[in-house]
């Protein structure tokens, strides 16, 4: 189920995470929660935050598990003791509202080569979601999956929505094939992709505007160049209209794995 973004304020800086191209850090907030903070100045900037909000909303809507999100007011003065000068400078450029991802205590990164919990993953829906948003960052090397209470949680969708990385029109980008389908960590484990397609489409019916509407207006306006909210809805509508195409492509890619 979708959950609205709560607002909270960081009160303590807990340090950087050991992985993540967007240089995430952990903070404690005034609601008592611990959050992984993705900042407006890291990676693709505010577009990364927009992608995460929309992808998480889509994941929840189709029945996947994803950590809660929050808008976290961050004061860079909290991190003045950070010894990594580059990270400290990046944080200094990110005062105010940033994206917080709920820290799941005791969660661990999934290792698909040895992890038994991966067998309980709703693999078909995860593969379908990544094809929908053209997310190529769910690979054996970097699965972006967490195991928590013996269930699989998806996170880190910052490279989805390929028009964020070029000058493509969102609707035009939606007509492009999702690259490297055979590289998806769960493709070989996925079940009936047509069944997943039907279920996901049914659950997303009438939900796209609400999901995109969860992105703060300030983040929409701050993106460079800005992508109007309606353009995200149009992109997703176009991808959904073509879902039978990417499901066939996924099936062919899976056949290549087994050949």
C-alpha positions as CSV (number, residue, x, y, z in Angstrom):
1,X,0.0,0.0,0.0
2,X,1.1,3.6,-0.6
3,X,2.1,5.7,2.4
4,X,2.4,9.4,2.4
5,X,5.8,10.9,2.9
6,X,6.2,12.1,6.5
7,X,8.2,15.2,7.4
8,X,10.9,15.1,10.0
9,X,14.1,16.8,10.9
10,X,17.6,15.3,11.3
11,X,19.0,15.8,14.8
12,X,22.2,13.7,14.6
13,X,24.6,12.7,11.9
14,X,25.6,9.0,12.0
15,X,28.0,8.8,9.2
16,X,28.2,7.5,5.6
17,X,27.2,4.1,4.3
18,X,30.0,2.0,2.9
19,X,28.3,1.7,-0.5
20,X,26.1,3.7,-2.9
21,X,27.0,5.9,-5.8
22,X,24.9,8.7,-4.5
23,X,26.9,8.9,-1.3
24,X,24.1,8.2,1.1
25,X,24.6,8.8,4.8
26,X,22.6,7.9,8.0
27,X,20.9,10.4,10.3
28,X,18.8,10.2,13.4
29,X,15.6,12.3,13.2
30,X,13.4,14.0,15.7
31,X,10.7,11.4,15.2
32,X,13.2,8.8,16.7
33,X,13.8,7.1,13.4
34,X,17.0,6.4,11.7
35,X,17.1,7.2,8.0
36,X,19.4,6.7,5.0
37,X,19.7,10.2,3.6
38,X,19.8,10.7,-0.1
39,X,20.7,14.4,-0.7
40,X,19.8,16.8,-3.4
41,X,23.4,17.4,-4.4
42,X,24.6,13.8,-4.9
43,X,24.5,11.7,-8.0
44,X,21.9,13.0,-10.4
45,X,20.7,15.4,-7.7
46,X,17.1,16.0,-7.1
47,X,16.1,13.7,-10.0
48,X,17.4,10.8,-8.0
49,X,15.0,11.7,-5.2
50,X,12.1,12.0,-7.6
51,X,12.9,8.6,-9.1
52,X,13.0,7.0,-5.7
53,X,9.7,8.4,-4.6
54,X,7.9,7.3,-7.8
55,X,9.6,3.9,-8.0
56,X,8.8,3.2,-4.4
57,X,5.2,4.2,-4.9
58,X,4.9,1.9,-7.9
59,X,6.5,-1.0,-6.0
60,X,4.1,-0.7,-3.1
61,X,1.1,-0.3,-5.4
62,X,1.9,-3.6,-7.1
63,X,2.4,-5.5,-3.9
64,X,6.2,-5.3,-3.3
65,X,7.9,-4.4,0.0
66,X,10.0,-1.2,0.1
67,X,11.2,0.9,3.1
68,X,9.2,3.9,4.1
69,X,10.3,7.3,2.8
70,X,10.4,10.6,4.5
71,X,11.2,14.2,3.7
72,X,14.1,15.0,6.1
73,X,15.1,18.6,6.9
74,X,18.9,18.4,7.1
75,X,21.2,21.0,8.6
76,X,24.8,20.5,7.1
77,X,26.2,21.7,10.4
78,X,25.4,18.3,11.8
79,X,28.0,16.8,9.6
80,X,30.8,19.3,10.2
81,X,32.9,16.5,11.8
82,X,32.7,14.3,8.6
83,X,36.4,13.4,7.7
84,X,35.7,12.9,4.0
85,X,36.1,16.4,2.7
86,X,34.3,15.7,-0.6
87,X,31.3,14.2,1.2
88,X,31.3,17.0,3.7
89,X,31.2,19.5,0.8
90,X,28.4,17.6,-0.9
91,X,26.3,17.6,2.3
92,X,27.0,21.4,2.7
93,X,25.2,21.9,-0.6
94,X,22.1,20.0,0.6
95,X,20.5,22.1,3.3
96,X,16.8,21.7,3.8
97,X,14.5,19.0,2.4
98,X,16.2,15.7,1.4
99,X,15.0,12.2,1.0
100,X,15.1,9.8,3.9
101,X,14.8,6.1,3.5
102,X,13.8,4.2,6.6
103,X,16.7,2.2,8.1
104,X,15.6,-1.4,8.6
105,X,17.6,-2.5,11.7
106,X,19.2,-5.9,11.2
107,X,18.4,-5.9,7.4
108,X,21.2,-7.3,5.2
109,X,22.0,-7.0,1.6
110,X,21.0,-10.0,-0.4
111,X,23.7,-12.2,-2.0
112,X,21.7,-13.9,-4.8
113,X,24.5,-16.5,-5.2
114,X,24.0,-18.0,-1.7
115,X,21.0,-16.4,-0.1
116,X,18.1,-18.8,0.6
117,X,15.8,-15.8,1.2
118,X,15.9,-14.9,-2.5
119,X,13.7,-17.9,-3.1
120,X,10.9,-16.1,-1.3
121,X,11.2,-13.0,-3.5
122,X,8.3,-12.1,-5.7
123,X,10.7,-12.3,-8.5
124,X,8.3,-11.8,-11.4
125,X,6.9,-8.6,-10.0
126,X,10.4,-7.2,-9.3
127,X,11.5,-8.0,-12.8
128,X,8.3,-6.5,-14.2
129,X,8.8,-3.3,-12.2
130,X,12.3,-2.8,-13.3
131,X,11.3,-3.3,-17.0
132,X,8.5,-0.8,-16.5
133,X,10.8,2.0,-15.2
134,X,13.8,0.9,-17.3
135,X,15.9,0.3,-14.2
136,X,19.1,-1.5,-15.1
137,X,20.6,-1.5,-11.6
138,X,19.4,-4.8,-10.2
139,X,22.3,-7.1,-11.1
140,X,24.1,-10.0,-9.5
141,X,26.9,-7.5,-8.6
142,X,24.5,-4.9,-7.2
143,X,21.1,-6.5,-6.6
144,X,19.7,-3.6,-4.5
145,X,17.6,-6.0,-2.5
146,X,17.4,-6.3,1.3
147,X,16.4,-9.3,3.4
148,X,14.6,-8.3,6.5
149,X,12.5,-10.6,8.6
150,X,13.0,-13.2,5.9
151,X,11.3,-11.1,3.3
152,X,12.7,-9.3,0.3
153,X,12.6,-5.5,0.1
154,X,13.5,-3.4,-2.9
155,X,15.4,-0.2,-2.7
156,X,17.6,2.2,-4.6
157,X,16.0,3.1,-8.0
158,X,18.1,6.2,-8.7
159,X,19.1,5.1,-12.3
160,X,15.5,4.4,-13.4
161,X,13.7,6.8,-15.8
162,X,16.4,7.1,-18.5
163,X,15.3,10.5,-19.6
164,X,16.8,11.8,-16.4
165,X,20.3,11.1,-18.0
166,X,19.9,12.9,-21.3
167,X,17.7,15.2,-23.4
168,X,15.2,12.6,-24.4
169,X,11.5,13.4,-24.2
170,X,9.9,11.1,-21.5
171,X,7.3,9.7,-23.9
172,X,10.0,9.0,-26.5
173,X,12.2,7.3,-23.8
174,X,9.2,5.2,-22.9
175,X,9.2,3.7,-26.4
176,X,12.8,2.5,-26.1
177,X,13.7,-1.1,-25.2
178,X,14.9,-1.6,-21.6
179,X,18.6,-2.5,-22.1
180,X,20.5,-5.5,-20.6
181,X,17.4,-7.5,-19.7
182,X,19.5,-10.6,-19.4
183,X,21.5,-8.9,-16.6
184,X,18.7,-8.8,-14.1
185,X,19.5,-10.7,-11.0
186,X,16.0,-12.3,-10.7
187,X,15.2,-12.9,-14.3
188,X,16.1,-16.6,-14.1
189,X,14.0,-17.0,-10.9
190,X,10.9,-15.2,-12.3
191,X,7.8,-17.2,-12.7
192,X,4.9,-16.4,-15.0
193,X,5.7,-12.9,-16.4
194,X,2.4,-12.6,-18.2
195,X,0.5,-13.2,-15.0
196,X,2.7,-10.6,-13.2
197,X,1.9,-8.2,-16.0
198,X,-1.8,-8.6,-15.6
199,X,-1.7,-8.3,-11.8
200,X,0.5,-5.3,-11.8
201,X,-1.5,-3.5,-14.5
202,X,-4.7,-4.1,-12.6
203,X,-3.2,-2.8,-9.3
204,X,-1.8,0.4,-11.1
205,X,-5.1,1.2,-12.7
206,X,-6.0,4.8,-11.7
207,X,-3.0,5.1,-9.4
208,X,-0.3,6.8,-11.5
209,X,-1.3,10.4,-10.8
210,X,-1.5,9.7,-7.1
211,X,1.9,8.0,-7.1
212,X,3.6,10.8,-9.1
213,X,1.7,13.3,-6.9
214,X,3.6,12.2,-3.8
215,X,6.8,13.9,-5.1
216,X,7.3,17.3,-3.4
217,X,6.6,20.2,-5.7
218,X,9.9,21.8,-4.8
219,X,11.8,18.7,-6.1
220,X,9.9,18.8,-9.4
221,X,10.7,22.5,-9.8
222,X,14.4,22.1,-8.8
223,X,15.3,19.4,-11.4
224,X,17.6,20.7,-14.2
225,X,16.0,20.6,-16.7
226,X,12.7,20.3,-14.9
227,X,10.4,17.4,-15.9
228,X,6.7,18.4,-15.4
229,X,4.7,16.1,-13.2
230,X,2.4,15.3,-16.2
231,X,5.4,14.1,-18.2
232,X,6.1,11.3,-15.6
233,X,2.5,10.2,-15.8
234,X,2.7,10.2,-19.6
235,X,5.9,8.2,-19.5
236,X,4.4,5.6,-17.2
237,X,1.2,5.4,-19.3
238,X,3.2,4.8,-22.4
239,X,5.3,2.1,-20.6
240,X,2.1,0.4,-19.4
241,X,0.6,0.5,-22.9
242,X,3.8,-1.4,-24.1
243,X,4.0,-3.8,-21.2
244,X,3.1,-6.8,-23.4
245,X,6.2,-5.9,-25.5
246,X,8.6,-5.8,-22.7
247,X,7.1,-8.9,-21.2
248,X,7.9,-10.7,-24.5
249,X,11.4,-9.2,-24.4
250,X,11.9,-10.5,-20.9
251,X,10.7,-14.0,-21.9
252,X,13.2,-14.0,-24.8
253,X,16.0,-12.8,-22.5
254,X,15.2,-15.6,-20.0
255,X,15.2,-18.1,-22.8
256,X,18.7,-16.9,-23.7
257,X,19.8,-17.6,-20.1
258,X,18.6,-21.1,-20.2
259,X,20.0,-21.9,-23.7
